[in-house]
């Protein structure tokens, strides 16, 4: 078991993204530790104490993914007993040469509220999140004209987390509408409220076994969670998708990040944040 540290003078999200991408290529067991906002030499020294303690406890050098603006803080971290990686070291100079300008590192620039001096990206994400919360589970159909996308699916197919992920990460106003047991499943039709929003619709589905497992955690032993009911609802909603030419995705083996990325790739929705 190797201990992995993600350390930064900001949120450490960049270090985490880089580190986790790197580690995904290696079949090793790791313990993740994030230390954010290490913005002074004193805090860096405390981080080094934790790194060295992890080395002493396991006998294995901790792996450190870090991003720092301050060279003084960076020197403290790299003096630890861990193995340090900062991907910016490898790319800033080549990028500077390509762009013909010198880098101007600034703490909190990547994930701060003032992204390159502009609040638009942050504000669009907050607005999109508020929209998705207000339009979750078919609760506010009057606002569908404002939606960038409307996700459909039977209960527990991942509509809400996907809507919120699209809003928070990309500034996309994502509503979602449930196809429920109350609908006439044997004669399932596209609800009237959605017919003039057809161009915005995107369906989600799952394998019956997975839906059964998810529903059983919520209402074990119920008709709602039974394999028969799960299989029936999924069959009928997929028939609806095909009949109405609604694009849809079987999300059984995908994370919410992958589901969102696949939706963006298929719909060509404009991202309001990167």
C-alpha contacts under 8 A as a table, 3 or more apart, distances in Angstrom:
res1	aa1	res2	aa2	distance
1	X	28	X	7.43
1	X	29	X	5.20
1	X	30	X	5.17
1	X	31	X	6.95
1	X	58	X	7.83
2	X	28	X	7.90
2	X	29	X	6.63
2	X	30	X	4.75
2	X	31	X	6.28
2	X	58	X	7.87
2	X	60	X	6.46
2	X	61	X	7.41
2	X	62	X	6.12
2	X	63	X	7.38
3	X	30	X	5.62
3	X	31	X	4.76
3	X	32	X	6.18
3	X	33	X	7.35
3	X	54	X	6.99
3	X	61	X	7.79
3	X	62	X	4.91
3	X	63	X	6.42
4	X	30	X	6.55
4	X	31	X	5.89
4	X	32	X	4.91
4	X	33	X	5.98
4	X	62	X	5.74
4	X	63	X	4.88
4	X	64	X	5.92
4	X	65	X	7.73
5	X	32	X	6.22
5	X	33	X	4.86
5	X	34	X	5.64
5	X	35	X	7.22
5	X	51	X	7.75
5	X	62	X	7.11
5	X	63	X	6.17
5	X	64	X	4.70
5	X	65	X	6.21
6	X	12	X	6.26
6	X	15	X	5.64
6	X	16	X	5.71
6	X	19	X	7.45
6	X	32	X	7.78
6	X	33	X	6.31
6	X	34	X	4.65
6	X	35	X	6.11
6	X	36	X	7.76
6	X	64	X	5.98
6	X	65	X	4.96
6	X	66	X	5.81
7	X	12	X	5.71
7	X	15	X	6.79
7	X	34	X	6.04
7	X	35	X	4.86
7	X	36	X	5.71
7	X	37	X	7.98
7	X	38	X	7.18
7	X	64	X	7.22
7	X	65	X	6.37
7	X	66	X	4.76
7	X	67	X	6.82
8	X	11	X	6.58
8	X	12	X	4.79
8	X	15	X	7.09
8	X	35	X	6.84
8	X	36	X	5.29
8	X	37	X	5.94
8	X	38	X	5.77
8	X	39	X	7.82
8	X	66	X	5.53
8	X	67	X	5.07
8	X	68	X	5.74
9	X	12	X	7.25
9	X	36	X	6.22
9	X	37	X	4.28
9	X	38	X	4.37
9	X	39	X	4.65
9	X	67	X	7.18
9	X	68	X	5.75
9	X	69	X	7.41
9	X	107	X	6.74
9	X	108	X	7.66
10	X	36	X	5.82
10	X	37	X	4.60
10	X	38	X	7.11
10	X	39	X	7.55
10	X	107	X	6.45
10	X	108	X	5.27
10	X	111	X	7.97
11	X	14	X	7.78
11	X	36	X	5.16
11	X	37	X	6.12
11	X	108	X	7.48
11	X	111	X	7.24
12	X	15	X	5.17
12	X	16	X	6.10
12	X	34	X	7.15
12	X	35	X	7.18
12	X	36	X	5.30
12	X	37	X	7.57
12	X	66	X	7.59
12	X	67	X	7.47
13	X	16	X	4.99
13	X	17	X	6.07
14	X	17	X	5.12
14	X	18	X	6.18
14	X	67	X	7.58
15	X	18	X	5.26
15	X	19	X	5.87
15	X	65	X	5.53
15	X	66	X	5.41
15	X	67	X	6.18
15	X	86	X	7.94
16	X	19	X	5.07
16	X	20	X	5.82
16	X	34	X	7.88
16	X	65	X	7.30
17	X	20	X	5.42
17	X	21	X	6.10
18	X	21	X	5.25
18	X	22	X	6.27
18	X	65	X	7.66
18	X	87	X	7.65
19	X	22	X	5.13
19	X	23	X	6.10
19	X	65	X	5.84
20	X	23	X	5.02
20	X	24	X	5.98
21	X	24	X	5.31
21	X	25	X	7.33
22	X	25	X	5.93
22	X	26	X	7.72
23	X	26	X	5.41
23	X	27	X	8.00
23	X	28	X	7.98
24	X	27	X	7.39
35	X	38	X	7.02
35	X	47	X	7.39
38	X	41	X	7.97
38	X	43	X	5.39
38	X	44	X	5.85
38	X	47	X	8.00
39	X	43	X	6.75
39	X	44	X	7.53
39	X	73	X	7.46
40	X	43	X	5.29
40	X	44	X	6.28
40	X	73	X	6.52
41	X	44	X	4.93
41	X	45	X	6.17
41	X	72	X	7.03
41	X	73	X	5.28
41	X	76	X	7.12
42	X	45	X	5.14
42	X	46	X	6.45
43	X	46	X	5.07
43	X	47	X	6.28
44	X	47	X	4.97
44	X	48	X	6.24
44	X	73	X	6.08
44	X	76	X	6.22
44	X	77	X	6.19
45	X	48	X	4.99
45	X	49	X	6.33
45	X	76	X	6.54
45	X	77	X	7.40
46	X	49	X	5.09
46	X	50	X	6.60
47	X	50	X	5.18
47	X	51	X	6.28
47	X	77	X	7.45
48	X	51	X	4.92
48	X	52	X	6.04
48	X	76	X	7.43
48	X	77	X	6.03
48	X	79	X	7.95
48	X	80	X	5.49
48	X	81	X	7.97
49	X	52	X	5.28
49	X	53	X	6.08
50	X	53	X	5.05
50	X	54	X	6.21
51	X	54	X	5.22
51	X	55	X	6.42
51	X	62	X	6.63
51	X	80	X	6.81
51	X	81	X	6.86
51	X	82	X	6.52
52	X	55	X	4.99
52	X	56	X	6.23
52	X	80	X	6.47
52	X	81	X	5.57
52	X	82	X	7.22
53	X	56	X	5.05
53	X	57	X	6.11
54	X	57	X	5.11
54	X	58	X	6.19
54	X	61	X	7.92
54	X	62	X	6.82
55	X	58	X	5.48
55	X	59	X	5.30
55	X	60	X	5.48
55	X	61	X	5.22
55	X	62	X	6.05
55	X	81	X	6.95
55	X	82	X	7.43
56	X	59	X	5.46
56	X	60	X	7.79
61	X	81	X	6.48
61	X	82	X	5.11
61	X	83	X	6.45
62	X	81	X	7.43
62	X	82	X	4.68
62	X	83	X	6.21
63	X	82	X	5.59
63	X	83	X	4.84
63	X	84	X	6.13
63	X	85	X	7.79
64	X	82	X	6.27
64	X	83	X	5.82
64	X	84	X	4.63
64	X	85	X	6.02
65	X	84	X	6.05
65	X	85	X	4.92
65	X	86	X	5.94
66	X	84	X	7.28
66	X	85	X	6.34
66	X	86	X	5.31
67	X	86	X	5.91
67	X	87	X	7.99
67	X	88	X	7.29
68	X	71	X	7.16
68	X	73	X	7.19
68	X	74	X	6.00
68	X	107	X	7.81
69	X	74	X	7.86
69	X	105	X	5.86
69	X	106	X	6.35
69	X	107	X	6.18
70	X	73	X	5.42
70	X	74	X	6.27
71	X	74	X	4.90
71	X	75	X	6.07
72	X	75	X	5.24
72	X	76	X	6.58
73	X	76	X	5.22
73	X	77	X	6.50
74	X	77	X	5.21
74	X	78	X	6.17
75	X	78	X	5.16
75	X	79	X	6.14
76	X	79	X	5.22
76	X	80	X	7.09
77	X	80	X	5.62
78	X	81	X	7.99
78	X	82	X	7.52
78	X	83	X	7.93
78	X	84	X	6.23
86	X	89	X	5.73
86	X	90	X	7.79
87	X	90	X	5.55
87	X	91	X	6.81
88	X	91	X	5.25
88	X	92	X	5.61
89	X	92	X	6.19
89	X	93	X	7.69
90	X	93	X	7.16
90	X	94	X	7.73
91	X	94	X	5.51
91	X	95	X	6.02
92	X	95	X	5.14
92	X	96	X	5.98
92	X	103	X	7.11
93	X	96	X	4.94
93	X	97	X	6.21
94	X	97	X	5.11
94	X	98	X	6.23
95	X	98	X	5.03
95	X	99	X	6.10
96	X	99	X	5.25
96	X	100	X	5.75
96	X	101	X	5.44
96	X	102	X	5.43
96	X	103	X	6.25
97	X	100	X	5.10
97	X	101	X	6.96
97	X	102	X	7.97
106	X	109	X	5.69
108	X	111	X	5.80
108	X	112	X	4.84
109	X	112	X	5.23
109	X	114	X	7.05
109	X	115	X	5.84
109	X	116	X	6.77
110	X	115	X	6.55
111	X	115	X	6.99
112	X	115	X	5.90
113	X	119	X	6.41
113	X	122	X	6.24
114	X	117	X	4.91
114	X	118	X	5.45
114	X	119	X	5.47
114	X	122	X	8.00
115	X	118	X	5.30
115	X	119	X	6.48
115	X	121	X	7.65
115	X	122	X	7.96
118	X	121	X	7.22
119	X	122	X	5.41
119	X	123	X	6.07
120	X	123	X	5.16
120	X	124	X	5.98
121	X	124	X	5.21
121	X	125	X	6.35
121	X	171	X	7.42
121	X	272	X	6.44
121	X	273	X	5.59
122	X	125	X	5.30
122	X	126	X	6.40
122	X	273	X	7.98
123	X	126	X	5.17
123	X	127	X	6.08
124	X	127	X	5.09
124	X	128	X	6.01
124	X	171	X	5.33
124	X	272	X	6.98
125	X	128	X	4.99
125	X	129	X	6.09
125	X	167	X	5.87
125	X	168	X	5.30
125	X	169	X	7.01
125	X	170	X	6.70
125	X	171	X	4.02
125	X	172	X	7.29
125	X	272	X	7.72
125	X	273	X	7.48
126	X	129	X	5.10
126	X	130	X	6.19
126	X	167	X	7.82
126	X	168	X	7.03
126	X	171	X	7.48
127	X	130	X	5.20
127	X	131	X	6.16
127	X	171	X	7.63
128	X	131	X	4.97
128	X	132	X	6.13
128	X	167	X	4.94
128	X	168	X	7.05
128	X	171	X	5.34
128	X	172	X	5.71
128	X	173	X	4.66
128	X	174	X	7.42
129	X	132	X	5.10
129	X	133	X	6.17
129	X	164	X	6.18
129	X	167	X	5.01
129	X	168	X	5.82
129	X	171	X	7.54
129	X	173	X	7.23
130	X	133	X	5.21
130	X	134	X	6.17
131	X	134	X	5.13
131	X	135	X	6.07
131	X	173	X	6.14
131	X	174	X	7.46
131	X	175	X	7.55
132	X	135	X	5.05
132	X	136	X	5.86
132	X	163	X	6.34
132	X	164	X	6.23
132	X	167	X	6.90
132	X	173	X	6.08
132	X	174	X	5.41
132	X	175	X	5.36
132	X	176	X	7.93
133	X	136	X	5.34
133	X	164	X	7.52
134	X	139	X	7.08
134	X	140	X	6.60
135	X	138	X	6.12
135	X	139	X	5.47
135	X	140	X	5.02
135	X	141	X	7.05
135	X	143	X	7.57
135	X	174	X	7.95
135	X	175	X	5.11
135	X	176	X	6.69
136	X	139	X	5.77
136	X	140	X	7.53
136	X	160	X	6.55
136	X	175	X	5.91
136	X	176	X	5.50
136	X	177	X	7.22
137	X	160	X	7.37
137	X	175	X	7.75
137	X	176	X	5.41
137	X	177	X	5.03
137	X	178	X	5.63
138	X	141	X	5.99
138	X	175	X	7.61
138	X	176	X	6.02
138	X	177	X	4.41
138	X	178	X	6.34
140	X	143	X	6.22
140	X	144	X	7.82
141	X	144	X	5.55
141	X	193	X	7.37
142	X	145	X	7.60
143	X	146	X	5.71
143	X	147	X	7.19
144	X	147	X	5.10
144	X	150	X	7.86
144	X	175	X	7.31
144	X	197	X	7.60
145	X	197	X	7.66
146	X	173	X	7.48
147	X	150	X	6.70
147	X	173	X	5.21
147	X	174	X	5.88
147	X	175	X	6.26
147	X	200	X	7.73
148	X	172	X	6.24
148	X	173	X	5.16
148	X	174	X	5.94
148	X	200	X	6.65
148	X	269	X	7.58
149	X	172	X	7.84
149	X	173	X	6.72
149	X	174	X	5.01
149	X	175	X	6.38
149	X	200	X	4.75
149	X	201	X	6.11
149	X	202	X	7.18
150	X	174	X	5.75
150	X	175	X	4.70
150	X	176	X	5.03
150	X	177	X	6.92
150	X	200	X	5.70
150	X	201	X	4.93
150	X	202	X	6.25
151	X	159	X	6.14
151	X	163	X	7.50
151	X	174	X	7.24
151	X	175	X	6.32
151	X	176	X	4.42
151	X	177	X	6.17
151	X	201	X	5.97
151	X	202	X	4.98
151	X	203	X	5.64
151	X	204	X	7.04
152	X	159	X	7.00
152	X	176	X	5.89
152	X	177	X	5.14
152	X	178	X	5.92
152	X	179	X	6.95
152	X	201	X	6.96
152	X	202	X	6.07
152	X	203	X	4.60
152	X	204	X	6.11
153	X	157	X	6.21
153	X	159	X	6.94
153	X	177	X	7.10
153	X	178	X	5.54
153	X	179	X	5.58
153	X	203	X	5.76
153	X	204	X	5.19
153	X	205	X	6.27
153	X	237	X	7.20
154	X	157	X	6.21
154	X	178	X	5.62
154	X	179	X	4.63
154	X	180	X	5.85
154	X	205	X	7.54
154	X	233	X	6.99
154	X	234	X	7.20
154	X	237	X	7.35
155	X	178	X	6.31
155	X	179	X	6.90
155	X	180	X	6.48
156	X	159	X	7.37
156	X	211	X	7.01
156	X	214	X	7.04
156	X	215	X	6.92
157	X	204	X	6.32
157	X	205	X	5.91
157	X	206	X	6.34
157	X	211	X	7.10
157	X	251	X	7.91
158	X	161	X	5.78
158	X	162	X	6.11
158	X	204	X	7.40
158	X	256	X	7.96
159	X	162	X	5.36
159	X	163	X	6.06
159	X	176	X	6.15
159	X	204	X	7.17
160	X	163	X	5.10
160	X	164	X	6.23
160	X	176	X	6.91
161	X	164	X	5.19
161	X	165	X	6.04
161	X	256	X	7.04
162	X	165	X	5.05
162	X	166	X	6.15
162	X	256	X	5.86
162	X	257	X	7.99
162	X	259	X	7.12
162	X	260	X	6.24
163	X	166	X	5.28
163	X	167	X	6.28
163	X	173	X	7.87
163	X	174	X	5.02
163	X	175	X	6.50
163	X	176	X	7.01
164	X	167	X	5.00
164	X	168	X	5.97
164	X	174	X	7.35
165	X	168	X	5.22
165	X	169	X	5.82
165	X	170	X	7.75
165	X	256	X	7.35
165	X	257	X	7.45
165	X	260	X	7.14
166	X	169	X	5.62
166	X	170	X	5.38
166	X	171	X	6.63
166	X	172	X	5.54
166	X	173	X	7.56
166	X	174	X	6.80
166	X	260	X	6.20
167	X	170	X	5.56
167	X	171	X	4.55
167	X	172	X	4.57
167	X	173	X	5.76
167	X	174	X	6.48
168	X	171	X	5.84
168	X	172	X	7.75
169	X	273	X	6.68
169	X	274	X	7.47
170	X	271	X	5.23
170	X	272	X	5.44
170	X	273	X	4.63
170	X	274	X	6.50
171	X	271	X	6.59
171	X	272	X	5.00
171	X	273	X	5.85
172	X	270	X	7.95
172	X	271	X	6.69
172	X	272	X	6.78
179	X	183	X	6.79
179	X	237	X	7.67
180	X	183	X	5.60
181	X	184	X	7.40
181	X	185	X	7.15
183	X	188	X	6.95
184	X	187	X	5.53
184	X	188	X	5.54
185	X	188	X	4.74
185	X	233	X	6.84
185	X	236	X	6.27
185	X	237	X	7.87
186	X	236	X	6.99
188	X	236	X	6.90
188	X	237	X	7.40
188	X	240	X	6.73
189	X	240	X	6.81
190	X	194	X	6.78
190	X	195	X	6.70
190	X	240	X	7.25
190	X	244	X	7.75
191	X	194	X	5.55
191	X	195	X	6.71
192	X	195	X	5.34
192	X	196	X	7.95
193	X	196	X	7.12
193	X	197	X	7.74
194	X	197	X	5.02
194	X	198	X	6.15
195	X	198	X	5.29
196	X	199	X	7.88
197	X	200	X	5.52
197	X	201	X	6.80
198	X	201	X	5.37
198	X	246	X	7.67
201	X	246	X	6.38
201	X	247	X	7.51
202	X	246	X	6.06
202	X	247	X	5.38
202	X	248	X	5.54
202	X	263	X	7.95
203	X	241	X	6.92
203	X	246	X	6.68
203	X	247	X	6.13
203	X	248	X	4.13
203	X	249	X	6.34
204	X	248	X	5.47
204	X	249	X	5.12
204	X	250	X	6.13
204	X	251	X	6.77
205	X	234	X	6.77
205	X	238	X	7.51
205	X	248	X	7.26
205	X	249	X	6.11
205	X	250	X	4.78
205	X	251	X	6.26
205	X	252	X	7.71
206	X	210	X	6.59
206	X	211	X	6.24
206	X	234	X	7.42
206	X	250	X	5.15
206	X	251	X	5.70
206	X	252	X	5.04
207	X	210	X	5.48
207	X	211	X	6.42
207	X	234	X	7.97
207	X	250	X	7.31
207	X	252	X	6.10
208	X	211	X	5.13
208	X	212	X	6.03
208	X	227	X	6.71
208	X	230	X	5.53
208	X	231	X	5.04
208	X	234	X	7.05
209	X	212	X	5.06
209	X	213	X	6.29
209	X	227	X	6.87
209	X	230	X	7.97
210	X	213	X	5.09
210	X	214	X	6.29
210	X	252	X	6.85
211	X	214	X	5.13
211	X	215	X	6.07
211	X	225	X	7.88
211	X	230	X	6.41
212	X	215	X	5.29
212	X	216	X	5.93
212	X	225	X	5.43
212	X	226	X	6.23
212	X	227	X	5.58
212	X	230	X	6.10
213	X	216	X	5.17
213	X	217	X	6.57
213	X	225	X	7.81
214	X	217	X	5.52
214	X	218	X	7.07
215	X	218	X	5.21
215	X	219	X	6.04
215	X	220	X	7.09
215	X	224	X	7.32
215	X	225	X	4.89
216	X	219	X	5.07
216	X	220	X	4.06
216	X	221	X	6.84
216	X	222	X	7.76
216	X	225	X	5.24
216	X	226	X	7.78
217	X	220	X	5.95
219	X	222	X	5.81
219	X	224	X	7.46
219	X	225	X	6.40
220	X	225	X	6.40
221	X	225	X	6.61
221	X	226	X	6.88
222	X	225	X	5.30
222	X	226	X	6.29
223	X	226	X	5.05
223	X	229	X	6.60
224	X	229	X	6.27
224	X	230	X	7.34
225	X	229	X	6.87
225	X	230	X	6.65
226	X	229	X	5.33
226	X	230	X	6.21
227	X	230	X	5.10
227	X	231	X	6.02
228	X	231	X	5.28
228	X	232	X	6.13
229	X	232	X	5.07
229	X	233	X	6.10
230	X	233	X	5.36
230	X	234	X	6.18
231	X	234	X	5.35
231	X	235	X	6.12
232	X	235	X	5.22
232	X	236	X	6.27
233	X	236	X	5.27
233	X	237	X	6.14
234	X	237	X	5.24
234	X	238	X	6.02
235	X	238	X	5.33
235	X	239	X	6.27
236	X	239	X	5.07
236	X	240	X	6.36
237	X	240	X	4.94
237	X	241	X	6.30
238	X	241	X	4.96
238	X	242	X	6.28
239	X	242	X	5.23
239	X	243	X	6.01
240	X	243	X	5.10
240	X	244	X	5.99
241	X	244	X	5.38
241	X	245	X	5.77
241	X	246	X	4.72
241	X	247	X	6.81
241	X	248	X	6.95
242	X	245	X	4.96
242	X	246	X	6.30
242	X	247	X	7.90
243	X	246	X	7.81
249	X	259	X	7.98
250	X	253	X	7.95
251	X	254	X	5.20
251	X	255	X	7.71
251	X	259	X	6.50
254	X	257	X	7.87
254	X	258	X	5.67
254	X	259	X	6.08
255	X	258	X	5.16
255	X	259	X	6.19
256	X	259	X	4.97
256	X	260	X	6.12
257	X	260	X	5.29
257	X	261	X	6.23
258	X	261	X	5.02
258	X	262	X	6.05
259	X	262	X	5.19
259	X	263	X	6.20
260	X	263	X	5.14
260	X	264	X	6.25
261	X	264	X	5.13
261	X	265	X	6.15
262	X	265	X	5.02
262	X	266	X	6.15
263	X	266	X	5.25
263	X	267	X	5.99
264	X	267	X	5.34
264	X	268	X	5.46
264	X	269	X	5.53
265	X	268	X	5.55
265	X	269	X	7.75
271	X	274	X	7.09
